[in-house]
Amino acid sequence: MAKIEKQNNLDFYNKIAELLRKARKNVIQSVNKTMVYTYFEIGKTIVEEEQKGKIRAEYGKKIIKGLSQKLTKEFGKGFSETNLKQMRQFFLTYSKSQTLSDQLEKSETVSRKFKNIDFQLSWSHYLFLMKIDNPDERKFYEIEARNNGWSLRELQRQFDTALFERLVLSRDKKGVKELSKKGQIVAKPEDTVKDPYVLEFLGLPEEKKYSETELEQKIIDKLEQFLLELGKGFTFVGRQVRFTFDDKHFRIDLVFYNRILKCFVLIDLKIGEISHQDLGQMQMYVNYYDRKVKLENENKTIGIVLCKTKNETLVEMTLPENNEQIFASKYLTVLPSKEELKILIENKDEE
């Protein structure tokens, strides 16, 4: 009886504690959101004041310097000249109108125009996003950070690993615009596949020799980061998943399930260059899962051969023209340079 009463007391405490945690989280989110909106309004007001001086550079510097001194005296830290310039840039970056003169024609119109802007990230997120010059790229990362709940650190990591550029490689111009308007939409198998995958978090130097078993173990050790790199909707099923037929045993390196596409995703790891035998083996794995494992209401299995290097022509000639299930992708153990990815994108556009 005492044990039941003790458990009831614990359940009661946990319910109260959870309410307080949620309330505290909501308060923090509310404060952060209010702060972001306030900084946007401060930036707008600074720009409006500059307009009275016809955006003369010296006049702009003068009002920001004076404003910084007065605000710091009354409100304390956080209103340095640098911070005020960032607020000004925040308004200029995120204002929706095409021309600044149109925005500032009437103060009331301006306030009404920006009333529906929805800022859902922290100020630190927006400070980082403002550094991205390409508006399509910036909007993509903003949408993905919001939809996936990325911390600032994860946002920086996704940017550093050039997620936008890697997704651009598999899309036409219309698809690139979709990325900037909606973020990454997973509607078909190829939407889940990246090329290359960036696995810098594994801590494997570029020139280090390692086995496929070591690579697999590193991925398991960093499974949370690997799932983030895979993208939306992935859950881990198992490693070295065994199946048997005709007294022969086979093992798939990594098995995942994608909840969005409602299908299994099989991954085979290759530390060298991919061969047609590797692709054939993956085709067999996929066929087995489609015929023996997947349920009737689930979609066809996806197979990804993750390799260090690959010959595009070999892959193209091995896989059927209407292929929608088997993919070959490179993996990198160091961060790629933006220049290298831009060259890949330019070459793709010329094809």
C-alpha positions as CSV (number, residue, x, y, z in Angstrom):
1,M,0.0,0.0,0.0
2,A,2.8,2.4,0.9
3,K,4.5,1.6,-2.4
4,I,1.4,2.5,-4.4
5,E,1.0,5.7,-2.4
6,K,4.6,6.6,-3.0
7,Q,4.2,6.0,-6.8
8,N,1.0,8.2,-6.8
9,N,2.9,11.0,-5.1
10,L,5.7,10.7,-7.6
11,D,3.2,10.8,-10.5
12,F,1.6,13.8,-8.9
13,Y,4.9,15.6,-8.6
14,N,5.9,14.8,-12.2
15,K,2.7,16.3,-13.5
16,I,3.3,19.5,-11.6
17,A,6.9,19.6,-12.6
18,E,6.0,19.1,-16.3
19,L,3.5,22.0,-16.2
20,L,6.2,24.3,-14.7
21,R,8.8,23.2,-17.3
22,K,6.3,23.9,-20.1
23,A,5.4,27.3,-18.6
24,R,9.1,28.2,-18.2
25,K,9.8,27.2,-21.8
26,N,6.8,29.2,-23.1
27,V,8.0,32.3,-21.1
28,I,11.5,32.0,-22.6
29,Q,10.1,31.6,-26.1
30,S,7.8,34.5,-25.6
31,V,10.6,36.8,-24.3
32,N,12.8,35.8,-27.3
33,K,10.1,36.4,-29.8
34,T,9.2,39.8,-28.2
35,M,12.9,40.7,-28.3
36,V,13.2,39.8,-32.0
37,Y,10.2,41.9,-33.0
38,T,11.4,44.8,-30.9
39,Y,14.8,44.7,-32.6
40,F,13.0,44.7,-36.0
41,E,11.0,47.8,-35.0
42,I,14.1,49.5,-33.7
43,G,15.8,48.8,-37.0
44,K,12.8,50.2,-38.9
45,T,12.7,53.3,-36.8
46,I,16.4,53.9,-37.4
47,V,16.0,53.6,-41.1
48,E,13.0,56.0,-41.1
49,E,15.1,58.5,-39.2
50,E,17.9,58.1,-41.7
51,Q,15.4,58.8,-44.5
52,K,14.8,62.2,-43.1
53,G,18.4,62.9,-43.8
54,K,18.2,61.2,-47.2
55,I,20.4,58.4,-46.1
56,R,23.6,60.5,-45.8
57,A,26.3,58.2,-44.5
58,E,27.6,60.8,-41.9
59,Y,24.1,61.5,-40.7
60,G,23.4,57.8,-40.2
61,K,26.6,57.3,-38.2
62,K,25.7,60.3,-36.1
63,I,22.2,59.2,-35.1
64,I,23.4,55.6,-34.3
65,K,26.2,56.9,-32.1
66,G,23.9,59.3,-30.2
67,L,21.2,56.7,-29.9
68,S,23.7,54.1,-28.6
69,Q,24.9,56.5,-25.9
70,K,21.4,57.4,-24.7
71,L,20.0,53.8,-24.7
72,T,23.1,52.4,-22.9
73,K,22.8,55.0,-20.2
74,E,19.1,54.2,-19.6
75,F,18.8,50.5,-20.5
76,G,22.4,49.2,-19.9
77,K,24.3,46.8,-22.2
78,G,23.0,45.5,-25.5
79,F,22.8,48.8,-27.4
80,S,26.3,49.3,-28.7
81,E,26.7,51.0,-32.1
82,T,27.4,47.5,-33.6
83,N,24.2,46.1,-32.1
84,L,22.1,49.0,-33.4
85,K,23.6,48.5,-36.9
86,Q,22.7,44.9,-36.7
87,M,19.1,45.8,-35.9
88,R,19.0,48.2,-38.8
89,Q,20.4,45.5,-41.1
90,F,17.8,43.1,-39.7
91,F,15.0,45.4,-40.8
92,L,16.6,45.9,-44.3
93,T,17.1,42.2,-44.7
94,Y,13.7,41.0,-43.7
95,S,11.5,43.7,-44.9
96,K,9.1,42.4,-47.6
97,S,8.8,45.5,-49.9
98,Q,10.9,45.8,-53.1
99,T,12.2,49.3,-52.5
100,L,13.1,51.2,-49.4
101,S,11.3,54.4,-50.6
102,D,8.0,52.5,-50.9
103,Q,8.4,51.1,-47.4
104,L,9.0,54.4,-45.9
105,E,6.3,56.5,-47.7
106,K,4.1,56.5,-44.6
107,S,4.9,55.3,-41.1
108,E,1.4,53.9,-40.5
109,T,1.6,52.0,-43.8
110,V,4.9,50.6,-42.9
111,S,3.7,49.4,-39.5
112,R,0.7,47.8,-41.1
113,K,2.8,46.2,-43.8
114,F,5.1,44.4,-41.4
115,K,2.4,43.5,-38.9
116,N,2.1,39.9,-40.3
117,I,5.8,39.1,-40.4
118,D,6.3,36.0,-38.3
119,F,9.7,35.6,-36.5
120,Q,10.0,32.2,-34.9
121,L,13.7,31.9,-34.3
122,S,16.0,33.5,-31.8
123,W,18.0,36.7,-32.3
124,S,21.2,34.7,-32.5
125,H,19.7,32.6,-35.4
126,Y,18.8,35.8,-37.3
127,L,22.3,37.3,-36.7
128,F,23.7,34.2,-38.4
129,L,21.2,34.1,-41.2
130,M,21.8,37.7,-42.1
131,K,25.4,36.8,-43.1
132,I,24.0,34.6,-45.9
133,D,24.0,36.8,-49.0
134,N,21.9,34.6,-51.3
135,P,18.2,35.3,-50.3
136,D,17.0,31.9,-51.6
137,E,19.7,30.2,-49.5
138,R,18.9,32.3,-46.5
139,K,15.2,31.7,-46.7
140,F,15.8,27.9,-47.0
141,Y,17.9,27.7,-43.8
142,E,15.4,29.9,-42.0
143,I,12.5,27.5,-42.9
144,E,14.5,24.4,-42.1
145,A,15.7,25.8,-38.7
146,R,12.1,26.6,-37.8
147,N,10.6,23.4,-39.0
148,N,13.2,21.1,-37.5
149,G,13.9,23.0,-34.3
150,W,17.6,23.5,-35.1
151,S,19.7,25.0,-32.4
152,L,22.1,27.8,-33.5
153,R,24.9,25.2,-33.4
154,E,23.0,22.8,-35.7
155,L,22.1,25.7,-38.1
156,Q,25.8,26.6,-38.4
157,R,26.7,22.9,-39.0
158,Q,24.1,22.5,-41.7
159,F,25.3,25.7,-43.4
160,D,29.0,24.7,-43.0
161,T,28.2,21.3,-44.7
162,A,26.5,23.2,-47.6
163,L,23.1,21.5,-47.2
164,F,21.5,23.9,-49.6
165,E,24.1,23.4,-52.3
166,R,23.9,19.7,-52.0
167,L,20.2,19.7,-52.4
168,V,20.5,22.1,-55.3
169,L,22.7,19.5,-57.1
170,S,19.7,17.2,-57.5
171,R,17.1,19.8,-58.6
172,D,16.3,22.0,-61.6
173,K,15.8,25.7,-61.3
174,K,12.1,25.3,-60.4
175,G,13.2,22.9,-57.6
176,V,15.7,25.4,-56.3
177,K,13.0,28.0,-56.0
178,E,10.8,25.5,-54.1
179,L,13.6,25.0,-51.6
180,S,13.6,28.8,-50.8
181,K,9.8,28.9,-50.5
182,K,9.0,25.7,-48.7
183,G,12.3,24.2,-47.5
184,Q,13.0,20.6,-48.2
185,I,9.9,18.7,-49.2
186,V,10.1,14.9,-49.1
187,A,7.6,13.5,-51.6
188,K,9.5,10.9,-53.6
189,P,12.6,8.7,-53.0
190,E,15.2,11.0,-54.6
191,D,14.1,13.8,-52.3
192,T,15.7,11.9,-49.4
193,V,19.0,11.3,-51.1
194,K,22.0,13.7,-50.9
195,D,25.2,13.6,-52.9
196,P,27.6,13.9,-51.2
197,Y,26.8,13.1,-47.6
198,V,29.1,15.0,-45.2
199,L,30.2,12.9,-42.2
200,E,32.8,15.2,-40.7
201,F,31.3,14.5,-37.2
202,L,32.8,11.0,-37.3
203,G,36.3,12.4,-36.8
204,L,37.9,10.4,-39.6
205,P,40.8,12.3,-41.2
206,E,40.6,12.3,-45.0
207,E,43.8,10.2,-45.5
208,K,43.3,7.8,-42.6
209,K,42.9,4.1,-43.5
210,Y,39.9,2.4,-41.9
211,S,37.7,-0.6,-42.6
212,E,34.0,-0.6,-43.4
213,T,33.4,-2.1,-40.0
214,E,35.2,0.9,-38.3
215,L,33.2,3.3,-40.5
216,E,29.9,1.6,-39.5
217,Q,30.9,1.7,-35.8
218,K,31.7,5.4,-36.0
219,I,28.3,6.0,-37.5
220,I,26.6,4.0,-34.7
221,D,28.6,6.0,-32.1
222,K,27.3,9.2,-33.7
223,L,23.9,8.0,-34.6
224,E,22.1,11.2,-33.6
225,Q,24.3,13.3,-35.9
226,F,24.0,10.7,-38.7
227,L,20.2,10.8,-38.5
228,L,20.4,14.6,-38.8
229,E,22.6,14.3,-41.9
230,L,20.2,11.8,-43.4
231,G,17.4,14.3,-43.2
232,K,13.7,14.3,-42.5
233,G,11.7,11.4,-41.2
234,F,14.4,8.8,-40.6
235,T,14.3,6.4,-37.7
236,F,17.0,3.7,-37.0
237,V,16.0,0.1,-37.4
238,G,19.3,-1.9,-37.0
239,R,22.8,-2.6,-38.0
240,Q,24.1,-5.8,-39.7
241,V,20.5,-6.8,-40.2
242,R,20.5,-10.5,-41.3
243,F,18.2,-12.3,-43.7
244,T,18.4,-15.8,-45.1
245,F,17.2,-17.7,-48.1
246,D,18.3,-21.0,-49.8
247,D,20.6,-21.5,-46.8
248,K,22.6,-18.4,-47.6
249,H,23.0,-15.6,-45.1
250,F,23.2,-11.9,-46.0
251,R,23.7,-8.8,-43.8
252,I,22.7,-5.2,-44.5
253,D,25.0,-2.7,-42.9
254,L,22.4,-0.2,-41.8
255,V,18.6,-0.3,-42.0
256,F,16.4,2.8,-41.5
257,Y,12.7,3.6,-41.9
258,N,11.4,6.9,-43.4
259,R,8.1,7.8,-41.7
260,I,7.3,10.4,-44.4
261,L,7.8,8.1,-47.4
262,K,6.6,5.1,-45.4
263,C,9.4,2.8,-46.6
264,F,12.5,1.1,-45.5
265,V,15.9,2.6,-46.4
266,L,18.8,0.3,-46.7
267,I,22.4,1.6,-46.6
268,D,25.5,-0.3,-47.6
269,L,28.9,1.2,-46.8
270,K,31.9,1.0,-49.2
271,I,35.2,2.5,-48.3
272,G,36.5,2.4,-51.9
273,E,35.1,3.0,-55.3
274,I,31.7,1.6,-56.1
275,S,31.3,-1.4,-58.4
276,H,28.5,-2.8,-60.5
277,Q,28.5,-5.8,-58.1
278,D,27.8,-3.4,-55.2
279,L,24.8,-2.0,-57.0
280,G,23.6,-5.5,-57.9
281,Q,23.9,-6.6,-54.3
282,M,21.8,-3.6,-53.2
283,Q,19.2,-4.5,-55.8
284,M,18.9,-7.9,-54.3
285,Y,18.6,-6.5,-50.8
286,V,15.8,-4.1,-52.0
287,N,14.0,-6.9,-53.8
288,Y,14.1,-9.1,-50.7
289,Y,12.6,-6.3,-48.5
290,D,9.9,-5.5,-51.1
291,R,8.8,-9.1,-51.3
292,K,9.4,-10.4,-47.8
293,V,9.5,-7.6,-45.3
294,K,7.4,-4.5,-46.3
295,L,3.7,-4.4,-45.6
296,E,1.1,-3.9,-48.3
297,N,0.4,-0.3,-47.2
298,E,4.1,0.6,-47.3
299,N,6.0,2.0,-50.3
300,K,8.9,0.4,-52.1
301,T,12.2,0.1,-50.4
302,I,15.0,2.5,-51.1
303,G,18.7,1.4,-51.3
304,I,21.7,3.7,-50.9
305,V,25.2,2.6,-51.5
306,L,27.4,5.0,-49.6
307,C,30.9,5.0,-51.1
308,K,34.2,7.0,-51.0
309,T,34.4,7.4,-54.8
310,K,32.1,6.6,-57.7
311,N,32.1,6.5,-61.5
312,E,29.0,8.3,-62.7
313,T,29.0,6.5,-66.0
314,L,29.2,3.1,-64.3
315,V,26.3,3.9,-62.0
316,E,24.2,5.2,-64.9
317,M,24.9,2.1,-67.1
318,T,24.2,-0.3,-64.2
319,L,20.9,1.1,-63.0
320,P,17.8,1.0,-65.1
321,E,16.7,4.2,-66.8
322,N,13.5,4.5,-64.8
323,N,15.3,3.7,-61.5
324,E,13.6,5.2,-58.4
325,Q,14.9,2.8,-55.7
326,I,18.7,2.4,-55.9
327,F,21.0,5.3,-55.4
328,A,24.8,5.7,-55.2
329,S,26.2,8.6,-53.1
330,K,29.6,9.7,-52.1
331,Y,30.5,10.5,-48.5
332,L,33.0,13.0,-47.3
333,T,34.8,12.9,-44.0
334,V,35.8,16.6,-44.1
335,L,33.8,19.7,-44.8
336,P,33.7,20.5,-48.6
337,S,34.6,24.0,-49.7
338,K,31.9,26.2,-51.1
339,E,34.0,26.7,-54.2
340,E,34.1,23.0,-55.0
341,L,30.3,22.8,-54.6
342,K,29.7,25.8,-56.8
343,I,31.8,24.2,-59.6
344,L,29.6,21.1,-59.3
345,I,26.4,23.1,-59.5
346,E,27.7,25.1,-62.5
347,N,28.7,21.9,-64.3
348,K,25.2,20.4,-63.6
349,D,23.6,23.5,-65.1
350,E,25.6,23.1,-68.3
351,E,24.6,19.5,-68.8
